[in-house]
Every structure is written in structure tokens, then in C-alpha cells.
Amino acid sequence: MKTPETPTDVAEARPSKSQRKREMLALQEMGAALVGLPAGRLERIEMPEALRGAIREARRLTQHEARRRQMQYIGRLMRDADPAPIREALDAERGASVRENARQHRLERLRERLLNDEAVLAEIGAAHPGADLARLRQLRGNVLREREEGRPPRAFRELFRLLREIDDGQ
């Protein structure tokens, strides 16, 4: 026969009031980060439509108290949403995601390989059929000239952006 649960068993099974408050504040902070994102990036994050509307409304508000209440409301809506995909998307936006960091390092290594050997263009063309190889070749030459002349690395950065765009298009 099962014994009835004692009040101490029930209290141990649920989180403390302090823990619940920490969790709610974390959700509010995540909501504040969502409010701070540009509209285009926000649209790419999967979330309930009610939360998306509340975030749009918070952006519109200018009065301090109204915005504070709206942020609390966003935190309450965040409790009903699955925070894992939202947190992952925010981490990726901040560049804190392990996957995003690995991607950045992979692209940096690809850029260095391309600068050291023009044959890497064929690899890029095989892996990404729609890649603009002529533009990559031109940027590679510009980077090499920049290095020779000791100029600021403008084309170096542009080459990385182009490689990232090619990788995004995959």
C-alpha cells in the first residue's frame, strides 16, 4: 500500500520560490535580448505569435513604466514557450554558440587555404555550385596585394564575408 506524501516530500519535489524567481528573471532577460534584436533576425527565430507581437509592442513603447510592464508580460509569455530554441538562436546571434564558433573557425581556415593556394577555388566550386568563383579569385588577388603593400585588410574581410554568404546559401 502506498503511503501518503508528507508535506516535506512535496516541498522537496518542487523548486523553491527563489529558484522560480531566478528562472523568471532569466526568461525576462531572454525576452529583453529578443526585443533588442533587429527585426529581420527576430523573424528567423521560431516562437509563438503572441510572443512575437508582444516583442513588437515593446519596441514601440517609449515610456519607462509601460515598457517595464511589457517586459514582464514578455517574461510571462516566455514561460509558455519552449526556451531552448530561442536560447540557441540568441546564442548564435551573439556568436556564443559552439556550432557558430566552429563554423567561423572553419571559414577562417578556408580563407587562409584559399590565400595560400588558388586550387582551393576548385574545391569551393565543387562544394558550392552556385559560388561566384570569379569574385573569389578577384578578392584573393586583392588580399595578396593588400598584404604586399601593407594596406588595411579591407579585401581580407570582404573575402570572409563572401565565404560566409556562400556557406549560408548551402
C-alpha positions in Angstrom: 0.0 0.0 0.0 1.3 3.4 -0.9 1.8 5.9 1.9 0.6 9.4 1.5 3.2 12.0 0.8 4.3 14.2 3.6 4.5 18.0 3.2 8.3 17.8 3.2 8.3 15.3 0.3 6.1 17.7 -1.7 8.3 20.7 -0.8 11.4 18.9 -2.0 9.8 17.9 -5.3 9.1 21.5 -6.4 11.6 24.3 -6.9 11.9 26.9 -4.2 10.4 30.4 -4.5 13.9 31.8 -5.1 14.7 29.3 -7.8 11.4 30.1 -9.6 12.2 33.8 -9.3 15.6 33.3 -10.8 14.1 31.3 -13.7 11.5 34.0 -14.4 14.2 36.7 -14.4 16.3 34.6 -16.8 13.2 34.4 -19.1 12.7 38.2 -18.8 16.3 38.8 -19.7 16.0 36.5 -22.7 12.9 38.5 -23.7 14.8 41.7 -23.4 17.5 40.3 -25.7 14.8 39.4 -28.2 13.5 43.0 -28.1 17.0 44.2 -28.8 17.4 42.1 -32.0 16.9 43.6 -35.4 13.5 42.8 -37.0 15.0 40.5 -39.7 16.8 38.3 -37.2 13.8 38.2 -34.9 11.6 36.9 -37.7 14.0 33.9 -38.2 13.6 32.7 -34.6 10.8 30.3 -34.1 8.4 31.4 -31.3 4.7 31.7 -30.6 3.0 34.5 -32.5 1.7 36.1 -29.2 5.3 36.5 -28.0 6.4 37.9 -31.4 3.5 40.5 -31.1 4.5 41.4 -27.6 8.1 42.0 -28.6 6.9 44.3 -31.4 4.8 46.2 -29.0 7.7 46.6 -26.5 9.8 48.1 -29.3 7.1 50.7 -29.9 6.8 51.8 -26.3 8.9 54.7 -25.1 7.5 55.4 -21.6 9.7 53.6 -19.0 6.8 52.2 -16.9 4.9 50.9 -19.9 8.0 49.3 -21.3 8.8 47.7 -17.9 5.3 46.2 -17.7 5.5 44.9 -21.3 8.9 43.3 -20.5 7.2 41.5 -17.5 4.4 40.4 -19.9 7.0 39.1 -22.3 8.6 37.1 -19.5 5.3 35.6 -18.7 4.7 34.6 -22.3 8.2 33.1 -22.4 7.1 30.7 -19.6 4.6 29.1 -22.0 7.1 29.0 -24.9 9.9 26.4 -25.3 13.0 28.5 -24.3 15.6 26.0 -25.8 15.3 27.0 -29.5 15.0 30.7 -28.6 18.1 30.5 -26.3 20.0 28.6 -29.1 19.1 31.3 -31.7 20.1 34.1 -29.3 23.4 32.3 -28.6 24.0 32.0 -32.4 23.2 35.7 -32.8 25.7 36.6 -30.1 28.3 34.3 -31.6 28.4 32.3 -28.3 27.1 29.1 -29.9 29.7 26.3 -30.1 28.4 25.4 -33.5 28.6 29.0 -34.8 32.2 29.3 -33.4 33.2 26.1 -35.1 31.7 27.5 -38.4 33.6 30.8 -38.1 36.9 28.9 -37.5 36.2 26.6 -40.4 35.6 29.6 -42.7 38.7 31.3 -41.4 40.8 28.2 -42.2 39.2 28.0 -45.7 40.1 31.7 -46.3 43.7 31.0 -45.3 43.9 27.9 -47.5 42.5 29.9 -50.4 45.0 32.6 -49.9 47.9 30.1 -49.9 46.7 28.0 -52.8 44.4 29.1 -55.7 43.5 25.4 -56.3 41.2 25.7 -53.3 38.8 27.6 -55.7 38.0 24.2 -57.4 37.1 22.7 -54.0 34.8 25.6 -53.2 33.2 25.3 -56.7 32.6 21.6 -56.2 31.1 22.0 -52.8 29.1 25.1 -53.7 28.0 25.0 -57.4 26.4 28.5 -57.3 29.6 30.2 -55.8 30.9 33.2 -57.7 34.4 31.9 -58.3 35.5 34.9 -60.4 34.7 37.2 -57.5 36.6 34.9 -55.1 39.6 34.9 -57.4 39.5 38.7 -57.6 39.3 39.1 -53.9 42.1 36.7 -53.4 44.3 38.8 -55.6 43.2 42.0 -53.8 44.1 40.5 -50.4 47.5 39.4 -51.6 48.2 42.9 -53.0 47.0 44.4 -49.7 49.5 42.3 -47.8 52.3 43.2 -50.1 51.6 46.9 -49.8 50.9 46.9 -46.1 47.4 48.3 -46.5 44.4 47.8 -44.1 42.7 44.4 -44.6 39.6 45.6 -46.3 39.5 42.9 -49.0 40.6 40.3 -46.4 37.3 41.0 -44.5 35.3 41.1 -47.7 36.6 37.7 -48.7 35.5 36.3 -45.4 32.0 37.8 -45.8 31.7 36.3 -49.3 32.8 32.9 -48.0 30.2 33.2 -45.2 27.5 34.1 -47.7 28.4 31.1 -49.9 28.2 28.9 -46.8 24.9 30.4 -45.8 23.5 29.6 -49.3 24.2 25.9 -48.9 
